[in-house]
Amino acid sequence: MKRFYLFILSFGLLLTLSLTASGANLDGVRIVVDGEPLDAAAAYISSDGVTMAPLRAVAEALGCEVTWDAAGRTVSITSAPEEEAPRYSGLVVLDPGHGGEAEGASYGGVQEKDLNLSIATQAARLLEEAGVTVVMTRTDDSDVDLYARTDLANTLGADLFVSVHCNANVDHDDVTGIYTCAYSEGTNGWRLAQLLHQTMRQATGADDFGMEPRPNLAVLRTSLMPASLVECGFMSTPSELDMLVRPEYQARLAQGIADGILAYLAQ
């Protein structure tokens, strides 16, 4: 069994193909493109050991357009234009819960305020990369008055408000999962909470701790725009705390938050 590699460079396009020869001039050459066999019966190995493959079949299998200029005896290979990632617009206020002397939950030497800030900061970056304008209620370990958080969003005329937290249960150390809430069911804020709940679980594979209306929460009650609060997991459960402190898991949580917000903005 011989393996050959065919390189084609044309108009800045480099194609790398894995060609498997099963015997010169006998069974021809089997061509596999991105793991898929290519029906290219004309491929073969010449008597002097050169691997020959049909240019059009190979290039088109890679999504390229192939044209032939008979006068100039020139083959032109043009790669398909890459689809641009969708761009979003809107102003979103992200609220990393707690901060300063308001530490939030604390377990195993880990403070909730720090987790909230890390996750929210990463979500903000993802949203900005997608074209969304993001304002954060805090960008460092500072005290922010509870009502000042929504005052900021209301003053800016934000499109969405999302408060990022981590959960805790003082009675049980084995509960896990993503939890989201909004002021009341049937509202735009509730729809936002539903999308966040779905995308955060999809991004992380985390358990489902459910959703509920929380009209008593100040940041939900005083927001003039659709608002939701997310709980990224239970710090009081050792196995989930171990996940929450991992940078790669925080990145997945941030991706889930960004995905939920973008899904709402795309409606």
Stockholm file with secondary structure:
# STOCKHOLM 1.0

chainA/1-267         MKRFYLFILSFGLLLTLSLTASGANLDGVRIVVDGEPLDAAAAYISSDGVTMAPLRAVAEALGCEVTWDAAGRTVSITSAPEEEAPRYSGLVVLDPGHGGEAEGASYGGVQEKDLNLSIATQAARLLEEAGVTVVMTRTDDSDVDLYARTDLANTLGADLFVSVHCNANVDHDDVTGIYTCAYSEGTNGWRLAQLLHQTMRQATGADDFGMEPRPNLAVLRTSLMPASLVECGFMSTPSELDMLVRPEYQARLAQGIADGILAYLAQ
#=GR chainA/1-267 SS CEEEEEEEEETTEEEEEEEEESSTTTTCEEEEETTEEECCTTCEECTTSCEECCHHHHHHHTTCEEEEETTTTEEEEECCCCCCCCCCCCEEEEEECCBTTBCCCEETTEEHHHHHHHHHHHHHHHHHHTTCEEEESCSSSCCCCHHHHHHHHHHHTCSEEEEEEEECCSSCSCCCCEEEEESSTTSHHHHHHHHHHHHHHHHHCCCEEEEEECTTCHHHHSCSSCEEEEEEEETTSHHHHHHHTCHHHHHHHHHHHHHHHHHHHTC
#=GC SS_cons         CEEEEEEEEETTEEEEEEEEESSTTTTCEEEEETTEEECCTTCEECTTSCEECCHHHHHHHTTCEEEEETTTTEEEEECCCCCCCCCCCCEEEEEECCBTTBCCCEETTEEHHHHHHHHHHHHHHHHHHTTCEEEESCSSSCCCCHHHHHHHHHHHTCSEEEEEEEECCSSCSCCCCEEEEESSTTSHHHHHHHHHHHHHHHHHCCCEEEEEECTTCHHHHSCSSCEEEEEEEETTSHHHHHHHTCHHHHHHHHHHHHHHHHHHHTC
//
